[in-house]
Amino acid sequence: MALFAASRNTMNKTSHAVFKFLRHGRGACSSTSPSSESEFREKLRAFPGGSIDLVKRESGIAVLTVNNPARMNAFSGGMMLELEERITELEAWSEGKGLILQGAAGTFCSGSDLNAVRAISNPQDGMKMCLFMQNSLTRLLRLPLISVALVEGMALGGGAELTTACDFRLMTAGGVIQFVHKHMGLVPGWGGAARLVRIVGSQDALKLLAGAKKVDLDFGKQIGLVDDVLGPLAGEGTALQEAEQWLNQFTKGPAAVIRAAKRVVVSGRELPLVEALRTERDVFGTVWGGPANLEALARKSKHK
Ligand SMILES: CCCC(=O)SCCNC(=O)CCNC(=O)[C@H](O)C(C)(C)COP(=O)(O)OP(=O)(O)OC[C@H]1O[C@@H](n2cnc3c(N)ncnc32)[C@H](O)[C@@H]1OP(=O)(O)O
């Protein structure tokens, strides 16, 4: 009985935190004190190199590029901090509808920079890095933007985890997603396991993590980790242009409606039913009687 009460208490606290997080987008996952958080940021800053580049287009689609080609786009400490800043910018971008996450120079991301990892390999720093990246990637997935990971080349370790922080994954020929954590004596720590289970189910997630299995185009489509194939197999143009075209099928239309669609899906995915229904009512209220709704009513549209 006490156990039941304790777990119900934890549930209530958790769902309250999630709800708060969904509304405000940030902060709820932080459990370190401000001073130790700022100390850890200093540690991350001591491992510079590479950048996270953001371009926001007038079309409402933004492109976020993991840029550290000399290290196969591995995440330096500085890049972890920059990712957080870019996500804050995207949270404030009210005209945005879509996001493409890609790696520079034809490969996706080889995970965390092993030089930084060696320097912070003690358990305390490992936990802080884990919390920091979980927080950023949770915020990334919750953005009111339809997001796509464009996987060219390799997405290894933390790079594989990064692909799961988008709504969809598109892959070009030769692309590979591999949770190599097992080979590093690890399991995912950036939230990649929790998200992977929700994408492919627990059976396939276990195969990918315990077997460190390589996911190529065919296998990826078979288990539902890869949503579509780009590149020479699909037609002309660069992979980025193709990804934009692909995304356009979901981002065509008014930003308010696209963003509302993403919001109700996020709440349906993350909140207990009663809270998800409440959020859905709130989001519905933002579009009901709005410009797009009134215009559609005036058009007397037929949907065939
Ligand atoms: C919770 C997060 C867990 C994690 O992410 S742990 C990290 C998991 N990732 C890895 O272990 C990737 C290790 N790297 C590799 O397996 C290979 O480098 C990889 C990506 C298959 C590419 O192989 P190749 O095409 O043969 O190229 P290469 O090995 O010569 O690499 C080119 C340069 O990039 C460097 N590099 C690649 N991945 C890195 C990483 N994660 N951290 C730091 N440096 C990395 C590599 O050392 C090499 O540098 P250099 O040219 O020797 O100076």
PDBQT file of the ligand as one rigid body, heavy atoms in Angstrom, charges set to zero:
ROOT
HETATM    1  C1  LIG A 401      26.305   9.074 -24.720  1.00  0.00    +0.000 C 
HETATM    2  C2  LIG A 401      27.133   9.321 -25.946  1.00  0.00    +0.000 C 
HETATM    3  C3  LIG A 401      27.958   8.122 -26.288  1.00  0.00    +0.000 C 
HETATM    4  C4  LIG A 401      28.896   8.349 -27.459  1.00  0.00    +0.000 C 
HETATM    5  O1  LIG A 401      28.567   9.027 -28.385  1.00  0.00    +0.000 OA
HETATM    6  S1  LIG A 401      30.422   7.614 -27.371  1.00  0.00    +0.000 SA
HETATM    7  C5  LIG A 401      31.151   7.956 -28.950  1.00  0.00    +0.000 C 
HETATM    8  C6  LIG A 401      30.659   6.966 -29.958  1.00  0.00    +0.000 C 
HETATM    9  N1  LIG A 401      31.325   7.191 -31.220  1.00  0.00    +0.000 N 
HETATM   10  C7  LIG A 401      32.440   6.550 -31.569  1.00  0.00    +0.000 C 
HETATM   11  O2  LIG A 401      32.980   5.751 -30.822  1.00  0.00    +0.000 OA
HETATM   12  C8  LIG A 401      32.985   6.862 -32.937  1.00  0.00    +0.000 C 
HETATM   13  C9  LIG A 401      34.449   6.498 -33.037  1.00  0.00    +0.000 C 
HETATM   14  N2  LIG A 401      34.909   6.728 -34.405  1.00  0.00    +0.000 N 
HETATM   15  C10 LIG A 401      34.826   5.810 -35.354  1.00  0.00    +0.000 C 
HETATM   16  O3  LIG A 401      34.347   4.710 -35.176  1.00  0.00    +0.000 OA
HETATM   17  C11 LIG A 401      35.395   6.181 -36.695  1.00  0.00    +0.000 C 
HETATM   18  O4  LIG A 401      36.213   7.322 -36.557  1.00  0.00    +0.000 OA
HETATM   19  C12 LIG A 401      34.289   6.475 -37.747  1.00  0.00    +0.000 C 
HETATM   20  C13 LIG A 401      33.286   7.507 -37.245  1.00  0.00    +0.000 C 
HETATM   21  C14 LIG A 401      33.572   5.154 -38.079  1.00  0.00    +0.000 C 
HETATM   22  C15 LIG A 401      34.928   7.036 -39.036  1.00  0.00    +0.000 C 
HETATM   23  O5  LIG A 401      35.921   6.189 -39.481  1.00  0.00    +0.000 OA
HETATM   24  P1  LIG A 401      36.838   6.636 -40.712  1.00  0.00    +0.000 P 
HETATM   25  O6  LIG A 401      35.965   7.020 -41.862  1.00  0.00    +0.000 OA
HETATM   26  O7  LIG A 401      37.835   5.567 -40.915  1.00  0.00    +0.000 OA
HETATM   27  O8  LIG A 401      37.528   7.986 -40.244  1.00  0.00    +0.000 OA
HETATM   28  P2  LIG A 401      38.580   8.188 -39.042  1.00  0.00    +0.000 P 
HETATM   29  O9  LIG A 401      38.418   7.145 -37.996  1.00  0.00    +0.000 OA
HETATM   30  O10 LIG A 401      39.913   8.380 -39.619  1.00  0.00    +0.000 OA
HETATM   31  O11 LIG A 401      37.996   9.568 -38.430  1.00  0.00    +0.000 OA
HETATM   32  C16 LIG A 401      38.347  10.830 -38.952  1.00  0.00    +0.000 C 
HETATM   33  C17 LIG A 401      38.800  11.666 -37.784  1.00  0.00    +0.000 C 
HETATM   34  O12 LIG A 401      37.664  11.868 -36.948  1.00  0.00    +0.000 OA
HETATM   35  C18 LIG A 401      38.008  11.524 -35.596  1.00  0.00    +0.000 C 
HETATM   36  N3  LIG A 401      36.809  11.066 -34.897  1.00  0.00    +0.000 N 
HETATM   37  C19 LIG A 401      35.820  10.272 -35.373  1.00  0.00    +0.000 A 
HETATM   38  N4  LIG A 401      34.894  10.084 -34.444  1.00  0.00    +0.000 NA
HETATM   39  C20 LIG A 401      35.274  10.774 -33.349  1.00  0.00    +0.000 A 
HETATM   40  C21 LIG A 401      34.717  10.973 -32.058  1.00  0.00    +0.000 A 
HETATM   41  N5  LIG A 401      33.537  10.455 -31.712  1.00  0.00    +0.000 N 
HETATM   42  N6  LIG A 401      35.399  11.764 -31.197  1.00  0.00    +0.000 NA
HETATM   43  C22 LIG A 401      36.566  12.345 -31.544  1.00  0.00    +0.000 A 
HETATM   44  N7  LIG A 401      37.151  12.180 -32.757  1.00  0.00    +0.000 NA
HETATM   45  C23 LIG A 401      36.503  11.405 -33.632  1.00  0.00    +0.000 A 
HETATM   46  C24 LIG A 401      39.052  10.438 -35.754  1.00  0.00    +0.000 C 
HETATM   47  O13 LIG A 401      39.807  10.294 -34.586  1.00  0.00    +0.000 OA
HETATM   48  C25 LIG A 401      39.851  10.991 -36.922  1.00  0.00    +0.000 C 
HETATM   49  O14 LIG A 401      40.682  12.007 -36.445  1.00  0.00    +0.000 OA
HETATM   50  P3  LIG A 401      42.231  12.087 -36.932  1.00  0.00    +0.000 P 
HETATM   51  O15 LIG A 401      42.133  12.291 -38.426  1.00  0.00    +0.000 OA
HETATM   52  O16 LIG A 401      42.841  10.775 -36.582  1.00  0.00    +0.000 OA
HETATM   53  O17 LIG A 401      42.795  13.249 -36.195  1.00  0.00    +0.000 OA
ENDROOT
TORSDOF 0
